[in-house]
Amino acid sequence: MLPGGVFNTKYESDVAILRTKTQWFLLALGVIFLFLLPLFAPDYWLSQLTSLAIVIVAVLGLHVLTGLCGQISIGHRAFVGVGAYAVAILTTRYEPFGAGLAWVWTWLCLPISALAAGLVGLIFGLPCFKLKGFYLAISTLAASYIIVWVFKYEGFSSVTGGFIGLPLDPLYIGGTSEEPFIDLSSRSAFYCLAVAVMILAAFLAKNLQRTSVGRAFVAIRDNELAAEVSGISIFRYKMMAFFIGCLFAGVAGWLWANSQLRVNPNQFSLLDSIWYVGMLIIGGWGSTSGVFFGATFLKLLEIGMTDYITPWLGDMLPSIKLQVHVATNIVQGLVIILFMMLAPRGLYYLWERLKIYYRLHPYAYWAR
């Protein structure tokens, strides 16, 4: 719905994501603000925002798999681990271009990590083809445990590093690690890289659901039988959803590995996969914008609980002996439950209602 007095004269304008100059201006202003943030934000917040950008890239993949295609996955974090371990193994165990061009190999590992995660997603997606609902969720849970077990297994420790994991060299472009042409190891530089990848991933995810592939995903999610009768190949598009969703996870894994400069199995726990699903629930199922709303909401809640509320409660009630991570997990779980009960459509739906209320001015009403 457009603001009062604004109308479209072309079909291209009617299906455009951004339809007015105001929307383009606000988007450009937001992007410029994100890239100028390192000039005045402290390192702590840059670190938190970098982590948020990486999580958003991963959850965008889960949005494609679960939000659009309806294939519930509670093991998505493990596929992020596949991408992270792919770049760690390739850069530490192999050096095809020599030390002088090691940075080229690191960047070539980006598409390789994405493809590795996508192929592993296909492998675990094959037995999931005949499963739905609760059984599908359990199968992805099993996939998560299997993948993390492979990371830890002593027989593969010569490759994966076992429980200790693998270190990585700082990311850079040109020159050598001692004298790089562009050093991306600083928090501000890597933050800009993570934000750029996040924007590109959001652009791809948003436009994917506007294609015939995205519409087929939505048809399968809404009614699989009707989609099959309409001529949609269920097997083909389900496998495609697993592959594309895990591609995003692989890119997030590459970013995560280069931001932490070390990967180990403990970084890819089942609990993180559950929080990914919680972000979709809070943000709004099936919405690209909802991914941003949900991930940002839970991240800010985590920071607030960790840095402010839990320490304050610990000082007020020392006898309780609150553990920060336990209290944070409890509150995040309660918030997800409240959203499922009181706002099942998520923050995106509330945002849409607010926009409709604004656009109908002066005949505005609170749309239902």
RASULZI-V636135 format. One record per pair of residues at least 12 apart in sequence whose C-alpha atoms are under 10 Angstrom apart, sorted by the first residue. I is the first residue (numbers start at 1). GAP is how many residues later the second one is. D is the distance in whole Angstrom. If there is no record, write none. Layout:
BEGIN
i;gap;d
I;GAP;D
I;GAP;D
END
This chain:
BEGIN
i;gap;d
1;13;10
1;351;10
1;354;9
1;355;7
1;358;7
1;359;9
2;12;10
2;17;8
2;18;9
2;353;9
2;354;8
2;356;10
2;357;6
2;358;8
3;17;9
3;352;9
3;353;8
3;354;10
3;355;8
3;356;4
3;357;6
3;358;8
4;354;9
4;355;6
4;356;6
4;357;7
4;358;8
4;359;9
5;354;10
5;355;10
6;13;10
6;14;9
6;353;10
7;12;10
7;13;10
8;12;10
15;195;9
17;189;9
17;190;9
17;193;10
31;164;9
31;165;9
31;168;9
34;15;10
34;157;9
34;158;8
34;161;8
34;162;10
35;153;9
35;154;10
35;156;9
35;157;6
35;158;10
35;160;8
35;161;9
36;152;10
36;156;9
37;151;9
37;154;9
37;155;9
38;149;8
38;150;5
38;151;8
38;153;8
38;154;8
39;149;8
41;147;9
42;145;10
42;146;9
43;143;9
43;144;7
43;145;8
44;143;9
45;142;10
46;141;6
46;142;7
46;143;10
46;144;9
46;145;6
46;146;10
47;140;6
47;141;9
47;143;9
47;144;7
47;212;9
48;143;9
48;251;8
48;252;9
48;255;9
49;142;7
49;145;9
49;146;9
49;247;9
49;250;9
50;137;8
50;138;9
50;140;8
50;141;5
50;142;8
50;143;9
50;144;6
50;145;7
50;148;10
50;205;9
50;206;9
50;209;8
51;140;9
51;143;9
51;201;10
51;204;9
51;205;8
51;208;8
51;209;10
51;248;9
52;142;9
52;143;9
52;146;10
52;240;9
52;243;7
52;244;7
52;246;10
52;247;7
52;248;10
53;138;8
53;139;10
53;140;10
53;141;6
53;142;6
53;143;9
53;144;8
53;145;6
53;146;9
53;199;9
53;202;9
53;239;9
53;242;9
53;243;9
54;26;10
54;137;10
54;140;6
54;141;8
54;143;9
54;144;7
54;195;9
54;197;9
54;198;5
54;199;8
54;200;9
54;201;7
54;202;7
54;205;9
55;22;10
55;25;10
55;143;9
55;194;9
55;197;7
55;198;9
55;200;10
55;201;9
55;217;10
55;221;8
55;224;10
55;236;10
55;237;10
55;240;7
55;241;10
55;244;10
56;139;10
56;142;7
56;143;10
56;145;9
56;146;9
56;192;10
56;193;10
56;196;8
56;220;9
56;223;9
56;235;7
56;236;7
56;237;10
56;238;9
56;239;6
56;240;9
57;23;10
57;137;9
57;138;10
57;140;8
57;141;6
57;142;9
57;143;9
57;144;6
57;145;8
57;148;10
57;190;10
57;191;6
57;192;7
57;193;9
57;194;8
57;195;6
57;196;9
57;198;9
57;234;9
57;235;10
58;18;8
58;19;8
58;21;9
58;22;7
58;140;9
58;143;9
58;187;8
58;188;8
58;189;9
58;190;6
58;191;5
58;192;8
58;193;8
58;194;5
58;195;8
58;215;10
58;218;8
58;233;10
59;17;8
59;18;9
59;186;9
59;189;8
59;190;8
59;193;9
59;214;9
59;216;10
59;217;6
59;218;8
59;220;8
59;221;8
59;229;10
59;232;7
59;233;9
59;235;10
59;236;8
60;138;9
60;141;7
60;142;7
60;144;10
60;145;7
60;146;9
60;185;8
60;186;10
60;188;7
60;189;8
60;192;10
60;216;10
60;220;9
60;227;10
60;228;7
60;229;10
60;230;10
60;231;7
60;232;9
61;15;9
61;19;10
61;140;9
61;141;10
61;144;8
61;180;9
61;181;9
61;182;9
61;183;7
61;184;4
61;185;6
61;186;7
61;187;5
61;188;6
61;189;9
61;190;10
61;191;9
61;230;10
62;12;9
62;13;10
62;14;7
62;15;10
62;179;9
62;180;9
62;182;9
62;183;6
62;184;8
62;186;8
62;187;8
62;211;10
62;214;8
62;215;8
62;218;8
62;224;10
62;229;9
63;142;8
63;178;10
63;182;8
63;185;10
63;213;9
63;214;9
63;216;10
63;217;7
63;221;10
63;222;8
63;223;6
63;224;8
63;225;7
63;227;9
63;228;7
64;141;7
64;142;10
64;144;9
64;145;8
64;150;8
64;153;8
64;154;10
64;176;10
64;177;6
64;178;8
64;179;10
64;180;7
64;181;6
64;182;9
64;184;9
64;222;8
64;223;9
64;224;9
65;152;9
65;156;10
65;173;8
65;174;10
65;175;9
65;176;5
65;177;6
65;178;9
65;179;8
65;180;5
65;181;8
65;221;10
66;151;10
66;155;8
66;175;9
66;176;9
66;179;9
66;211;9
66;214;9
66;219;8
66;220;8
67;150;9
67;151;8
67;154;8
67;210;9
67;213;7
67;214;9
67;217;9
67;218;5
67;219;4
67;220;7
67;221;9
67;224;10
68;140;10
68;141;8
68;146;7
68;147;9
68;148;9
68;149;6
68;150;5
68;151;9
68;152;9
68;153;7
68;154;9
68;173;9
68;217;8
68;218;5
68;219;8
68;220;10
69;140;10
69;145;8
69;146;9
69;147;8
69;148;4
69;149;6
69;150;8
69;151;6
69;152;5
69;153;8
69;155;10
69;168;8
69;169;7
69;171;10
69;172;7
69;173;9
69;217;9
70;62;9
70;63;9
70;147;8
70;148;8
70;149;9
70;150;7
70;151;4
70;152;8
70;153;10
70;154;10
70;168;9
70;171;9
70;215;10
70;216;9
71;54;10
71;57;9
71;58;9
71;60;9
71;61;7
71;62;8
71;65;7
71;66;8
71;69;10
71;146;10
71;149;9
71;150;8
71;167;8
71;170;8
71;171;8
72;60;8
72;61;7
72;62;8
72;63;9
72;64;6
72;65;6
72;66;9
72;67;10
72;68;8
72;205;9
73;60;10
73;61;10
73;63;7
73;64;5
73;65;8
73;66;8
73;67;5
73;68;7
73;70;10
73;71;10
73;169;10
73;200;8
73;201;9
73;203;10
73;204;8
74;62;9
74;63;6
74;64;8
74;65;9
74;66;6
74;67;6
74;68;9
74;69;9
74;70;8
74;196;7
74;197;9
74;198;9
74;199;5
74;200;6
74;201;9
74;202;8
74;203;7
75;62;8
75;63;9
75;64;9
75;65;5
75;66;5
75;67;8
75;68;7
75;69;5
75;70;8
75;72;9
75;193;9
75;194;9
75;195;6
75;196;9
75;197;9
75;198;5
75;199;8
75;201;9
75;202;10
76;45;9
76;64;8
76;65;9
76;67;9
76;68;7
76;169;9
76;170;8
76;173;7
76;192;9
76;193;10
76;194;8
76;196;8
76;197;5
76;198;9
76;200;8
76;201;9
77;67;8
77;71;10
77;169;10
77;172;8
77;173;10
77;175;10
77;176;9
77;190;9
77;191;6
77;192;7
77;193;7
77;194;9
77;195;6
77;196;5
77;197;9
77;198;10
77;199;8
78;39;9
78;43;10
78;62;10
78;63;9
78;65;8
78;66;5
78;67;8
78;68;9
78;69;6
78;70;7
78;168;10
78;171;9
78;172;10
78;175;9
78;187;9
78;189;9
78;190;6
78;191;7
78;192;8
78;194;9
78;195;8
79;35;10
79;37;9
79;38;6
79;39;8
79;40;10
79;41;8
79;42;7
79;64;9
79;65;8
79;68;8
79;69;10
79;166;9
79;167;6
79;168;9
79;169;9
79;170;6
79;171;7
79;172;10
79;173;9
79;174;8
79;189;9
79;194;10
80;33;9
80;34;9
80;37;7
80;166;8
80;167;9
80;168;8
80;169;5
80;170;5
80;171;8
80;172;6
80;173;4
80;174;8
80;175;10
80;176;8
80;177;10
80;187;10
80;188;8
80;193;10
81;32;10
81;36;8
81;63;10
81;66;8
81;67;8
81;70;9
81;168;8
81;169;8
81;171;9
81;172;6
81;173;9
81;175;9
81;176;9
81;182;8
81;183;9
81;184;8
81;185;10
81;186;8
81;187;6
81;188;9
82;31;7
82;32;9
82;33;10
82;34;7
82;35;5
82;36;9
82;38;8
82;39;10
82;65;8
82;66;9
82;69;9
82;164;9
82;167;8
82;168;7
82;169;10
82;171;7
82;172;9
82;186;9
83;26;9
83;27;8
83;28;9
83;29;8
83;30;4
83;31;6
83;32;8
83;33;7
83;34;6
83;35;9
83;37;10
83;163;9
83;164;9
83;165;9
83;166;7
83;167;4
83;168;7
83;169;7
83;170;4
83;171;6
83;172;9
83;173;9
83;174;8
84;25;10
84;26;10
84;29;7
84;30;9
84;32;10
84;33;9
84;165;9
84;166;7
84;167;8
84;168;8
84;169;4
84;170;5
84;171;8
84;172;7
84;173;5
84;174;8
84;178;9
84;179;7
84;180;9
84;184;10
85;28;8
85;31;10
85;32;10
85;66;8
85;74;10
85;75;7
85;76;10
85;80;9
85;81;8
85;165;10
85;168;8
85;169;8
85;172;8
85;177;9
85;178;7
85;179;8
85;180;9
86;23;8
86;24;9
86;26;8
86;27;5
86;28;9
86;29;10
86;30;7
86;31;8
86;74;9
86;164;9
86;167;9
86;168;8
86;171;9
87;18;9
87;19;7
87;20;9
87;21;9
87;22;6
87;23;7
87;24;10
87;25;8
87;26;6
87;27;10
87;29;10
87;81;9
87;163;10
87;166;8
87;167;6
87;168;10
87;170;7
87;171;9
87;176;10
88;18;9
88;21;9
88;25;10
88;71;10
88;72;8
88;73;10
88;77;9
88;78;6
88;79;7
88;80;6
88;81;9
88;165;10
88;166;9
88;169;7
88;170;9
88;173;9
88;174;8
88;175;7
89;20;10
89;70;7
89;71;7
89;72;9
89;76;10
89;77;7
89;78;9
89;79;9
89;174;10
90;15;8
90;16;8
90;18;10
90;19;7
90;22;9
90;23;9
90;69;10
91;12;9
91;14;7
91;15;6
91;16;10
91;18;8
91;75;10
91;76;9
91;77;7
91;78;8
92;14;10
92;67;9
92;74;8
92;75;8
92;76;7
92;77;9
93;65;9
93;66;8
93;67;10
93;73;10
99;76;10
99;77;8
99;78;9
100;74;9
100;75;7
100;76;6
100;77;9
101;72;9
101;73;8
101;74;8
101;75;8
101;76;10
102;67;10
102;69;10
102;70;9
102;71;9
102;72;9
102;73;9
102;74;8
102;75;8
103;66;9
103;67;9
103;68;7
103;69;6
103;70;6
103;71;7
103;72;8
103;73;8
103;74;8
103;77;9
104;68;9
104;69;8
104;70;8
106;62;10
106;63;9
106;64;10
106;65;8
106;66;9
106;67;10
106;148;9
106;152;9
107;64;9
107;65;9
107;66;9
107;147;9
109;142;10
109;145;8
110;140;8
110;141;6
110;142;10
110;143;9
110;144;6
110;145;9
111;136;9
111;139;8
111;140;8
111;143;9
112;135;10
112;138;9
112;139;9
112;142;9
113;134;8
113;135;10
113;136;9
113;137;5
113;138;7
113;139;9
113;140;8
113;141;6
114;129;10
114;130;9
114;131;10
114;132;7
114;133;5
114;134;7
114;135;7
114;136;4
114;137;5
114;138;8
114;139;8
114;140;8
115;128;8
115;129;9
115;131;8
115;132;6
115;133;10
115;134;10
115;135;7
115;136;9
116;127;10
116;130;9
116;131;8
116;134;7
116;135;10
117;125;10
117;126;8
117;127;9
117;128;9
117;129;5
117;130;6
117;131;8
117;132;7
117;133;5
117;134;9
117;136;9
118;121;10
118;122;9
118;123;10
118;124;7
118;125;4
118;126;7
118;127;7
118;128;5
118;129;5
118;130;8
118;131;8
118;132;7
119;123;9
119;124;7
119;125;10
119;127;8
119;128;9
120;23;10
120;27;9
120;122;9
120;123;8
120;126;8
120;127;10
121;19;10
121;22;9
121;118;8
121;119;10
121;120;9
121;121;6
121;122;6
121;123;9
121;124;8
121;125;6
121;126;8
121;128;10
122;116;9
122;117;6
122;118;8
122;119;9
122;120;6
122;121;6
122;122;9
122;124;9
123;20;10
123;116;9
123;119;9
123;120;9
124;15;8
124;16;8
124;18;9
124;19;7
124;20;10
124;115;10
124;118;9
125;14;9
125;15;8
125;18;9
125;110;10
125;113;8
125;114;6
125;115;9
125;116;9
125;117;6
125;118;8
126;109;9
126;112;9
126;113;7
126;116;9
127;12;8
128;12;8
128;107;10
128;110;9
128;111;9
128;114;10
129;105;8
129;106;7
129;107;10
129;109;7
129;110;8
130;105;9
141;129;8
141;132;9
141;133;10
144;124;9
144;125;8
144;126;7
144;129;9
145;124;9
145;125;8
147;118;9
147;121;10
148;116;9
148;117;6
148;118;8
148;119;10
148;120;7
148;121;8
148;122;9
149;13;9
149;14;10
149;116;8
150;12;9
150;115;9
151;12;8
151;13;10
151;14;8
151;112;10
151;113;8
151;114;6
151;115;10
152;12;9
152;13;8
152;112;8
152;113;6
152;114;9
160;103;9
160;104;9
160;105;9
161;102;9
161;103;8
161;104;9
162;102;8
162;103;8
163;100;10
163;101;6
163;102;6
163;103;8
164;98;9
164;99;8
164;100;6
164;101;8
164;102;9
165;97;7
165;98;5
165;99;4
165;100;7
165;101;9
165;102;10
166;91;10
166;95;9
166;96;6
166;97;5
166;98;7
166;99;10
167;90;9
167;91;10
167;93;9
167;94;6
167;95;4
167;96;7
167;97;9
168;89;7
168;90;7
168;91;9
168;92;8
168;93;5
168;94;6
168;95;8
169;16;9
169;88;10
169;89;8
169;92;6
169;93;9
170;13;8
170;14;7
170;15;5
170;16;9
170;87;10
170;88;7
170;89;8
170;90;9
170;91;7
171;12;7
171;13;5
171;14;6
171;15;9
171;18;10
171;19;8
171;87;7
171;88;9
171;90;9
172;12;5
172;13;7
172;14;10
172;17;10
172;18;10
184;74;10
184;75;10
185;73;9
185;74;8
185;76;9
186;73;10
187;72;9
190;65;9
190;68;9
190;69;7
191;68;9
193;62;9
194;58;9
194;61;7
194;62;9
194;65;9
197;54;9
197;55;9
197;58;9
198;50;10
198;53;10
198;54;9
201;47;7
201;50;9
201;51;10
202;86;7
202;87;9
202;89;9
202;90;9
203;85;9
205;39;10
205;40;10
205;43;9
205;82;10
205;83;7
206;81;9
206;82;6
206;83;9
207;81;10
209;77;9
209;78;9
209;79;9
213;19;10
213;24;8
213;27;9
213;28;9
214;23;9
214;27;9
216;12;10
216;15;10
216;16;7
216;17;9
216;18;9
216;21;7
216;22;10
217;15;9
217;17;9
217;20;7
217;21;8
217;23;9
217;24;7
218;68;9
219;13;9
219;15;10
220;12;8
220;13;9
220;14;7
220;17;8
220;18;8
221;17;10
221;65;10
253;15;10
271;58;9
274;59;10
275;19;10
275;20;9
275;23;8
275;54;9
275;57;9
275;58;9
275;61;9
276;15;9
276;18;9
276;19;8
276;22;10
277;14;10
277;17;10
277;18;10
277;59;10
278;16;8
278;17;9
278;20;8
278;54;9
278;55;8
278;57;9
278;58;6
278;59;9
278;61;9
278;62;10
279;12;7
279;13;9
279;14;8
279;15;4
279;16;5
279;17;8
279;18;8
279;19;7
279;20;9
279;57;8
279;67;9
280;12;9
280;13;9
280;14;6
280;15;8
280;56;10
280;65;10
280;66;8
280;67;10
281;13;7
281;55;7
281;56;9
281;58;7
281;59;7
281;62;9
281;63;7
281;64;8
281;65;6
281;66;9
282;12;5
282;13;8
282;15;8
282;16;8
282;53;8
282;54;6
282;55;9
282;56;9
282;57;6
282;58;8
282;61;8
282;62;8
282;63;8
282;64;5
282;65;6
282;66;9
283;12;7
283;13;9
283;14;8
283;15;10
283;56;9
283;60;10
283;61;10
283;62;8
283;63;5
283;64;5
283;65;6
283;66;8
283;67;10
284;55;10
284;59;9
284;60;8
284;61;5
284;62;4
284;63;6
284;64;5
284;65;7
284;66;9
285;59;9
285;60;7
285;61;7
285;62;10
285;63;9
285;64;10
286;59;9
286;62;10
287;58;10
287;59;10
287;61;7
287;62;9
288;60;9
289;58;9
289;59;7
289;62;10
290;55;10
290;56;7
290;57;7
290;58;5
290;59;9
290;61;9
291;56;10
291;57;9
292;55;10
292;56;9
293;53;9
293;54;6
293;55;7
293;58;10
294;52;8
294;53;7
294;54;9
297;35;10
297;50;9
298;34;7
298;37;9
298;38;9
299;33;10
301;27;8
301;30;9
301;31;7
301;34;9
302;22;10
302;23;9
302;25;10
302;26;6
302;27;8
302;29;9
302;30;8
303;25;9
304;24;9
305;19;8
305;20;9
305;22;8
305;23;6
305;24;9
305;26;8
305;27;9
306;17;10
306;18;6
306;19;7
306;20;10
306;21;9
306;22;7
307;17;9
309;15;9
309;18;10
309;19;9
310;12;7
310;13;8
310;14;6
310;15;9
310;16;10
310;17;7
310;18;8
311;12;9
311;13;8
350;17;10
350;18;10
352;15;9
353;12;9
353;13;7
353;14;6
353;15;7
354;12;8
354;13;8
355;12;10
356;12;10
END
